[in-house]
Amino acid sequence: MPLILGIDPGSRVTGYGIVRVEGSRNHYVTSGCIRTTRGADLADRLLEIGDGLTQILREHEPEVAAVERVFMSRNAESALKLGQARGAAILTARQHGLAVAEYEARKVKQAVVGTGAADKAQVQHMIRLLLGLQATPQEDAADALAIAICHAHTRASLSGVASDATLRFGRGRLHETS
């Protein structure tokens, strides 16, 4: 019964979600958002992201993490901050011994909604249905749960190909990492 931690990185709000995989079914474990201190400098916010994820990792002990890949933004400064938040999340997961898989947003949306062009409300709605939740999760938490479910689906379809520790996912292709 593997636990998968999905992470939707952001420099102000980082969403997280954990699902437990039993056969072909995904079960909700927990989700939420790590909100960094408003007005804090970027280095302190990155530390808060790492500390928040460390607490989640210690409490739930997932076996693998899945993180959204950086998309190209029109605003270079925003893209750089997002990339740094993503780096803090990946580093924290690796420091705790987790393999890290990466997925593009379109692939995640395709996995849970059926179209890579889905909007946030559609992702939230499908996460609520797929996991049988009573309430609609926050946007960033829903995105993180979607990333975890995408990894569960990809992992299931690739079982027997290679272990999580040697794979990186993106653009629908399988890449070995060194």
NORFEN-V563423 format. One record per pair of residues at least 12 apart in sequence whose ideal C-beta (glycine too) atoms are under 10 Angstrom apart, sorted by the first residue. I is the first residue (numbers start at 0). J is the second residue. D is the distance in Angstrom with one decimal. If there is no record, write none. Layout:
i & j & d
I & J & D
I & J & D
This chain:
i & j & d
0 & 19 & 5.5
0 & 20 & 6.7
0 & 21 & 5.5
0 & 22 & 9.4
0 & 26 & 8.6
0 & 62 & 9.4
1 & 18 & 9.2
1 & 19 & 7.3
1 & 20 & 5.1
1 & 21 & 9.1
1 & 61 & 7.9
1 & 62 & 4.7
1 & 63 & 6.8
1 & 150 & 9.8
1 & 151 & 8.2
1 & 154 & 8.1
1 & 163 & 8.8
2 & 17 & 5.6
2 & 18 & 7.4
2 & 19 & 5.4
2 & 20 & 7.8
2 & 26 & 9.7
2 & 28 & 6.4
2 & 29 & 9.8
2 & 59 & 6.3
2 & 60 & 6.9
2 & 61 & 4.0
2 & 62 & 5.7
2 & 63 & 8.1
2 & 147 & 8.9
3 & 16 & 8.8
3 & 17 & 6.8
3 & 18 & 5.4
3 & 19 & 7.9
3 & 20 & 6.5
3 & 25 & 8.2
3 & 28 & 9.1
3 & 61 & 6.1
3 & 62 & 7.2
3 & 63 & 5.6
3 & 64 & 7.6
3 & 65 & 6.2
3 & 97 & 9.8
3 & 100 & 8.9
3 & 144 & 9.7
3 & 146 & 8.7
3 & 147 & 4.4
3 & 148 & 8.1
3 & 149 & 9.5
3 & 150 & 5.3
3 & 151 & 5.7
3 & 154 & 7.9
3 & 163 & 9.4
4 & 16 & 7.5
4 & 17 & 5.3
4 & 18 & 8.7
4 & 28 & 9.2
4 & 29 & 9.6
4 & 52 & 8.2
4 & 55 & 7.1
4 & 56 & 7.3
4 & 59 & 7.4
4 & 60 & 9.6
4 & 61 & 4.0
4 & 62 & 8.6
4 & 63 & 7.2
4 & 64 & 4.6
4 & 65 & 7.1
4 & 66 & 9.1
4 & 88 & 9.6
4 & 92 & 7.2
4 & 95 & 9.7
4 & 97 & 7.2
4 & 99 & 9.5
4 & 143 & 8.1
4 & 146 & 9.0
4 & 147 & 6.6
4 & 150 & 9.2
5 & 17 & 7.4
5 & 18 & 7.3
5 & 30 & 8.3
5 & 61 & 9.3
5 & 63 & 9.9
5 & 64 & 7.7
5 & 65 & 5.1
5 & 66 & 7.9
5 & 67 & 8.4
5 & 100 & 9.7
5 & 102 & 9.1
5 & 107 & 8.7
5 & 140 & 9.2
5 & 141 & 9.8
5 & 142 & 7.8
5 & 143 & 4.1
5 & 144 & 5.7
5 & 145 & 6.9
5 & 146 & 3.6
5 & 147 & 3.1
5 & 148 & 7.4
5 & 149 & 7.8
5 & 150 & 6.9
5 & 151 & 9.3
6 & 33 & 9.4
6 & 48 & 9.3
6 & 52 & 7.3
6 & 55 & 9.4
6 & 64 & 6.1
6 & 65 & 7.1
6 & 66 & 4.7
6 & 67 & 7.3
6 & 84 & 9.5
6 & 85 & 8.2
6 & 88 & 4.8
6 & 89 & 8.3
6 & 91 & 9.1
6 & 92 & 7.5
6 & 99 & 8.9
6 & 139 & 9.8
6 & 142 & 9.3
6 & 143 & 5.8
6 & 146 & 6.7
6 & 147 & 8.6
7 & 32 & 8.8
7 & 65 & 10.0
7 & 66 & 8.1
7 & 67 & 5.5
7 & 84 & 9.8
7 & 85 & 9.6
7 & 88 & 9.1
7 & 104 & 9.3
7 & 107 & 9.1
7 & 138 & 8.6
7 & 139 & 5.1
7 & 140 & 7.9
7 & 141 & 8.5
7 & 142 & 4.0
7 & 143 & 4.3
7 & 144 & 8.9
7 & 145 & 8.2
7 & 146 & 6.3
7 & 147 & 9.9
8 & 33 & 9.6
8 & 48 & 7.4
8 & 52 & 9.7
8 & 66 & 6.5
8 & 67 & 6.7
8 & 68 & 9.9
8 & 69 & 8.6
8 & 80 & 9.8
8 & 81 & 6.5
8 & 82 & 8.6
8 & 83 & 8.9
8 & 84 & 4.3
8 & 85 & 4.2
8 & 86 & 8.4
8 & 87 & 7.6
8 & 88 & 4.8
8 & 89 & 8.4
8 & 139 & 9.3
8 & 142 & 9.9
8 & 143 & 9.1
8 & 146 & 10.0
9 & 32 & 8.8
9 & 33 & 8.9
9 & 34 & 9.5
9 & 35 & 8.6
9 & 44 & 9.6
9 & 48 & 8.6
9 & 67 & 9.6
9 & 77 & 9.8
9 & 80 & 8.4
9 & 81 & 6.5
9 & 84 & 5.6
9 & 85 & 8.8
9 & 88 & 9.6
9 & 139 & 6.6
9 & 142 & 9.5
10 & 35 & 6.9
10 & 41 & 6.5
10 & 44 & 5.6
10 & 45 & 7.6
10 & 47 & 10.0
10 & 48 & 8.0
10 & 77 & 8.4
10 & 79 & 9.4
10 & 80 & 4.2
10 & 81 & 6.5
10 & 82 & 9.4
10 & 83 & 6.8
10 & 84 & 4.5
10 & 85 & 9.4
10 & 87 & 9.0
11 & 32 & 9.7
11 & 33 & 9.7
11 & 34 & 7.1
11 & 35 & 5.7
11 & 36 & 9.5
11 & 37 & 7.8
11 & 39 & 9.8
11 & 44 & 7.3
11 & 48 & 9.9
11 & 80 & 8.7
11 & 84 & 8.6
11 & 139 & 9.6
12 & 32 & 5.1
12 & 33 & 7.2
12 & 34 & 5.5
12 & 35 & 7.5
12 & 48 & 9.7
12 & 84 & 9.4
12 & 137 & 8.6
12 & 138 & 8.7
12 & 139 & 5.1
12 & 140 & 9.4
13 & 31 & 9.7
13 & 32 & 6.8
13 & 33 & 4.4
13 & 34 & 8.2
13 & 35 & 7.8
13 & 44 & 9.4
13 & 47 & 8.9
13 & 48 & 5.1
13 & 49 & 9.8
13 & 51 & 7.0
13 & 52 & 7.5
13 & 84 & 6.2
13 & 85 & 9.1
13 & 87 & 8.4
13 & 88 & 6.5
13 & 139 & 7.1
13 & 140 & 9.9
13 & 143 & 8.2
14 & 30 & 7.3
14 & 31 & 7.6
14 & 32 & 5.4
14 & 33 & 8.0
14 & 67 & 9.2
14 & 136 & 8.7
14 & 137 & 7.2
14 & 138 & 7.5
14 & 139 & 3.0
14 & 140 & 4.7
14 & 141 & 7.4
14 & 142 & 5.3
14 & 143 & 3.8
14 & 144 & 8.2
14 & 145 & 9.5
14 & 146 & 8.6
15 & 29 & 8.0
15 & 30 & 6.4
15 & 31 & 6.2
15 & 32 & 7.4
15 & 33 & 6.7
15 & 48 & 9.9
15 & 51 & 7.9
15 & 52 & 7.0
15 & 55 & 5.8
15 & 56 & 9.7
15 & 59 & 9.6
15 & 61 & 9.8
15 & 64 & 9.4
15 & 88 & 8.8
15 & 139 & 8.4
15 & 140 & 7.0
15 & 142 & 9.9
15 & 143 & 4.9
15 & 144 & 8.8
15 & 146 & 9.5
15 & 147 & 9.0
16 & 28 & 8.1
16 & 29 & 7.3
16 & 30 & 3.8
16 & 31 & 8.0
16 & 32 & 9.9
16 & 55 & 9.9
16 & 65 & 9.6
16 & 126 & 8.2
16 & 130 & 9.0
16 & 136 & 7.6
16 & 139 & 9.1
16 & 140 & 5.6
16 & 141 & 7.6
16 & 142 & 8.1
16 & 143 & 3.8
16 & 144 & 3.4
16 & 145 & 7.8
16 & 146 & 7.4
16 & 147 & 5.3
16 & 148 & 8.6
17 & 29 & 5.1
17 & 30 & 7.0
17 & 31 & 9.8
17 & 55 & 7.6
17 & 56 & 9.8
17 & 58 & 9.6
17 & 59 & 5.5
17 & 60 & 9.7
17 & 61 & 5.7
17 & 64 & 9.7
17 & 143 & 8.6
17 & 144 & 8.2
17 & 147 & 6.6
18 & 30 & 8.9
18 & 61 & 9.1
18 & 65 & 9.9
18 & 126 & 9.9
18 & 129 & 9.3
18 & 130 & 7.2
18 & 143 & 9.8
18 & 144 & 6.5
18 & 145 & 9.9
18 & 146 & 9.8
18 & 147 & 4.6
18 & 148 & 6.2
18 & 150 & 8.8
18 & 151 & 6.4
19 & 59 & 9.6
19 & 61 & 9.1
19 & 147 & 9.7
19 & 151 & 9.4
20 & 62 & 9.5
20 & 63 & 9.9
20 & 147 & 9.0
20 & 148 & 9.2
20 & 150 & 9.2
20 & 151 & 5.0
20 & 152 & 9.7
20 & 154 & 7.7
20 & 155 & 7.8
22 & 155 & 8.9
23 & 151 & 8.9
23 & 152 & 9.1
23 & 155 & 6.7
24 & 129 & 9.6
24 & 130 & 9.8
24 & 151 & 9.3
25 & 126 & 10.0
25 & 129 & 6.8
25 & 130 & 6.6
25 & 131 & 9.9
25 & 144 & 8.7
25 & 147 & 7.6
25 & 148 & 5.5
25 & 150 & 10.0
25 & 151 & 5.4
25 & 152 & 8.7
26 & 130 & 7.2
26 & 131 & 8.5
27 & 126 & 8.9
27 & 127 & 9.8
27 & 129 & 9.1
27 & 130 & 4.2
27 & 131 & 7.3
27 & 132 & 6.2
27 & 136 & 9.0
27 & 144 & 7.4
27 & 147 & 9.7
28 & 59 & 6.4
28 & 61 & 8.4
28 & 130 & 9.6
28 & 144 & 9.6
28 & 147 & 9.2
29 & 55 & 7.7
29 & 58 & 8.3
29 & 59 & 6.5
29 & 140 & 9.2
29 & 144 & 9.6
30 & 55 & 9.9
30 & 126 & 8.7
30 & 130 & 9.1
30 & 132 & 9.0
30 & 136 & 5.6
30 & 137 & 8.0
30 & 139 & 9.1
30 & 140 & 4.0
30 & 141 & 7.7
30 & 142 & 9.8
30 & 143 & 6.3
30 & 144 & 5.4
30 & 147 & 8.9
31 & 51 & 9.1
31 & 55 & 8.3
31 & 136 & 8.5
31 & 137 & 7.6
31 & 139 & 8.7
31 & 140 & 5.5
31 & 143 & 8.7
32 & 51 & 9.0
32 & 136 & 9.5
32 & 137 & 5.8
32 & 138 & 8.8
32 & 139 & 5.0
32 & 140 & 5.7
32 & 143 & 8.5
33 & 47 & 6.8
33 & 48 & 5.8
33 & 49 & 9.4
33 & 50 & 8.5
33 & 51 & 3.6
33 & 52 & 7.0
33 & 54 & 9.0
33 & 55 & 8.2
33 & 84 & 9.8
33 & 88 & 9.3
33 & 139 & 9.0
34 & 47 & 8.4
34 & 48 & 9.9
34 & 51 & 8.7
34 & 139 & 9.3
35 & 47 & 4.7
35 & 48 & 6.6
35 & 51 & 8.5
35 & 84 & 8.7
41 & 79 & 9.4
41 & 80 & 6.4
41 & 83 & 6.6
41 & 84 & 8.8
41 & 87 & 10.0
42 & 83 & 9.2
42 & 87 & 9.9
44 & 80 & 8.7
44 & 83 & 8.9
44 & 84 & 7.6
44 & 87 & 8.7
45 & 80 & 9.3
45 & 83 & 6.1
45 & 84 & 6.6
45 & 86 & 8.0
45 & 87 & 4.3
45 & 88 & 9.3
45 & 90 & 9.3
45 & 91 & 9.8
46 & 87 & 7.9
47 & 87 & 9.0
48 & 83 & 9.3
48 & 84 & 5.9
48 & 85 & 9.5
48 & 86 & 9.7
48 & 87 & 4.7
48 & 88 & 6.3
48 & 90 & 9.8
48 & 91 & 7.5
49 & 84 & 9.9
49 & 86 & 10.0
49 & 87 & 5.1
49 & 88 & 7.8
49 & 90 & 7.1
49 & 91 & 4.6
49 & 92 & 9.8
49 & 94 & 8.4
50 & 87 & 9.8
50 & 91 & 8.5
51 & 87 & 9.9
51 & 88 & 9.6
51 & 91 & 8.8
52 & 64 & 8.7
52 & 87 & 8.0
52 & 88 & 6.1
52 & 89 & 9.9
52 & 90 & 9.5
52 & 91 & 4.4
52 & 92 & 7.1
52 & 94 & 9.6
52 & 95 & 8.4
53 & 91 & 6.0
53 & 92 & 9.7
53 & 94 & 8.1
53 & 95 & 7.2
55 & 91 & 9.4
55 & 95 & 9.9
56 & 91 & 7.2
56 & 92 & 7.3
56 & 94 & 8.9
56 & 95 & 4.7
56 & 96 & 9.2
56 & 97 & 7.4
57 & 95 & 8.0
60 & 95 & 8.8
60 & 97 & 9.6
61 & 92 & 8.7
61 & 95 & 8.9
61 & 97 & 6.7
61 & 147 & 8.7
62 & 96 & 9.4
62 & 97 & 7.1
62 & 98 & 8.0
62 & 163 & 7.7
63 & 92 & 8.6
63 & 97 & 5.7
63 & 98 & 5.0
63 & 99 & 7.6
63 & 100 & 6.7
63 & 147 & 9.1
63 & 150 & 6.9
63 & 151 & 9.6
63 & 154 & 7.9
63 & 162 & 10.0
63 & 163 & 4.9
63 & 164 & 8.6
63 & 166 & 9.9
64 & 88 & 7.7
64 & 89 & 7.8
64 & 91 & 8.7
64 & 92 & 4.0
64 & 93 & 8.5
64 & 95 & 8.6
64 & 97 & 4.7
64 & 98 & 7.3
64 & 99 & 5.0
64 & 100 & 7.4
64 & 101 & 9.7
64 & 146 & 9.2
64 & 147 & 8.8
64 & 150 & 8.5
64 & 163 & 9.6
65 & 92 & 9.4
65 & 97 & 9.7
65 & 98 & 9.4
65 & 99 & 7.4
65 & 100 & 4.6
65 & 101 & 7.5
65 & 102 & 6.2
65 & 107 & 8.7
65 & 143 & 8.8
65 & 145 & 9.7
65 & 146 & 4.8
65 & 147 & 5.7
65 & 148 & 9.0
65 & 149 & 6.8
65 & 150 & 3.7
65 & 151 & 8.6
65 & 153 & 8.6
65 & 154 & 9.0
65 & 163 & 9.5
65 & 168 & 8.1
66 & 85 & 6.2
66 & 86 & 9.8
66 & 88 & 5.8
66 & 89 & 6.0
66 & 92 & 7.6
66 & 99 & 6.0
66 & 100 & 7.4
66 & 101 & 5.6
66 & 102 & 7.6
66 & 143 & 9.2
66 & 146 & 6.9
66 & 150 & 9.4
67 & 81 & 9.3
67 & 85 & 7.5
67 & 88 & 9.5
67 & 101 & 7.6
67 & 102 & 6.2
67 & 103 & 7.6
67 & 104 & 5.9
67 & 106 & 9.5
67 & 107 & 6.6
67 & 142 & 7.1
67 & 143 & 8.3
67 & 145 & 9.0
67 & 146 & 5.6
67 & 149 & 9.3
68 & 82 & 9.9
68 & 85 & 8.0
68 & 101 & 4.9
68 & 102 & 6.3
68 & 103 & 4.9
68 & 104 & 7.4
68 & 105 & 9.8
68 & 106 & 8.7
68 & 107 & 9.3
68 & 146 & 9.9
68 & 167 & 9.6
68 & 168 & 9.0
68 & 169 & 5.6
68 & 170 & 8.7
69 & 81 & 5.9
69 & 82 & 5.1
69 & 83 & 10.0
69 & 84 & 9.6
69 & 85 & 6.0
69 & 86 & 9.6
69 & 101 & 9.2
69 & 103 & 9.2
69 & 104 & 9.6
70 & 103 & 7.4
70 & 104 & 5.9
70 & 105 & 8.9
85 & 101 & 8.9
89 & 101 & 8.3
96 & 164 & 9.7
97 & 163 & 8.8
97 & 164 & 9.2
98 & 162 & 7.7
98 & 163 & 4.2
98 & 164 & 4.3
98 & 165 & 8.1
98 & 166 & 7.7
98 & 167 & 9.4
98 & 176 & 9.2
99 & 150 & 10.0
99 & 163 & 8.9
99 & 164 & 9.3
99 & 166 & 9.8
99 & 167 & 7.9
99 & 176 & 9.1
100 & 146 & 8.9
100 & 147 & 9.9
100 & 149 & 8.8
100 & 150 & 5.2
100 & 153 & 7.3
100 & 154 & 7.9
100 & 163 & 6.7
100 & 166 & 6.4
100 & 167 & 6.5
100 & 168 & 5.0
100 & 169 & 8.9
100 & 176 & 9.9
101 & 146 & 9.4
101 & 150 & 9.6
101 & 166 & 9.6
101 & 167 & 5.6
101 & 168 & 6.0
101 & 169 & 5.4
101 & 170 & 10.0
101 & 174 & 9.0
101 & 176 & 9.7
102 & 145 & 9.3
102 & 146 & 6.0
102 & 149 & 5.3
102 & 150 & 6.9
102 & 153 & 7.6
102 & 167 & 9.6
102 & 168 & 5.5
102 & 169 & 6.4
102 & 170 & 9.4
102 & 171 & 9.9
103 & 115 & 8.5
103 & 149 & 9.6
103 & 168 & 8.7
103 & 169 & 5.5
103 & 170 & 6.1
103 & 171 & 8.5
104 & 117 & 9.5
104 & 122 & 9.6
104 & 142 & 8.2
104 & 145 & 9.2
104 & 146 & 9.0
104 & 149 & 9.9
105 & 117 & 9.0
105 & 170 & 8.9
105 & 171 & 9.2
106 & 146 & 9.5
106 & 149 & 6.3
106 & 152 & 9.9
106 & 153 & 8.3
106 & 168 & 7.6
106 & 169 & 7.3
106 & 170 & 7.5
106 & 171 & 6.5
107 & 122 & 8.0
107 & 142 & 7.5
107 & 143 & 9.8
107 & 145 & 5.1
107 & 146 & 5.4
107 & 147 & 9.5
107 & 148 & 8.2
107 & 149 & 4.5
107 & 150 & 9.0
107 & 152 & 9.9
108 & 121 & 7.9
108 & 122 & 6.3
108 & 125 & 9.1
108 & 142 & 9.3
108 & 145 & 7.2
108 & 149 & 8.7
109 & 149 & 8.2
109 & 152 & 9.8
109 & 171 & 9.0
110 & 125 & 9.7
110 & 145 & 7.2
110 & 146 & 9.0
110 & 148 & 6.4
110 & 149 & 3.9
110 & 150 & 8.8
110 & 151 & 8.8
110 & 152 & 5.2
110 & 153 & 7.5
111 & 124 & 9.8
111 & 125 & 4.9
111 & 126 & 6.6
111 & 128 & 9.5
111 & 129 & 6.5
111 & 141 & 9.1
111 & 142 & 9.7
111 & 144 & 8.4
111 & 145 & 4.6
111 & 146 & 9.1
111 & 147 & 9.9
111 & 148 & 5.5
111 & 149 & 6.7
111 & 152 & 8.6
112 & 124 & 8.4
112 & 125 & 5.1
112 & 126 & 9.3
112 & 129 & 9.8
112 & 145 & 8.2
113 & 125 & 8.3
117 & 145 & 9.3
119 & 138 & 5.0
119 & 139 & 9.3
119 & 141 & 7.5
119 & 142 & 7.5
120 & 135 & 8.8
120 & 138 & 8.6
120 & 141 & 9.3
121 & 141 & 9.9
122 & 136 & 9.6
122 & 138 & 8.0
122 & 141 & 5.5
122 & 142 & 6.3
122 & 144 & 8.8
122 & 145 & 5.3
123 & 135 & 5.1
123 & 136 & 6.3
123 & 137 & 8.2
123 & 138 & 6.4
123 & 140 & 8.9
123 & 141 & 4.3
123 & 142 & 8.6
123 & 144 & 9.4
123 & 145 & 9.0
124 & 141 & 8.7
125 & 141 & 8.6
125 & 144 & 9.8
125 & 145 & 7.7
125 & 148 & 9.1
126 & 140 & 8.5
126 & 141 & 4.6
126 & 142 & 8.5
126 & 143 & 9.4
126 & 144 & 4.9
126 & 145 & 5.8
126 & 147 & 9.8
126 & 148 & 7.6
127 & 141 & 7.9
127 & 144 & 9.5
129 & 144 & 8.5
129 & 145 & 8.8
129 & 148 & 6.5
130 & 144 & 6.7
130 & 147 & 9.9
130 & 148 & 8.1
132 & 144 & 8.9
149 & 168 & 8.4
150 & 163 & 8.6
150 & 168 & 7.6
153 & 166 & 8.7
153 & 168 & 5.7
153 & 171 & 9.7
153 & 173 & 8.9
154 & 166 & 8.7
154 & 168 & 9.1
157 & 173 & 6.9
160 & 173 & 7.1
161 & 173 & 7.7
161 & 175 & 7.3
164 & 176 & 8.6
165 & 177 & 9.0
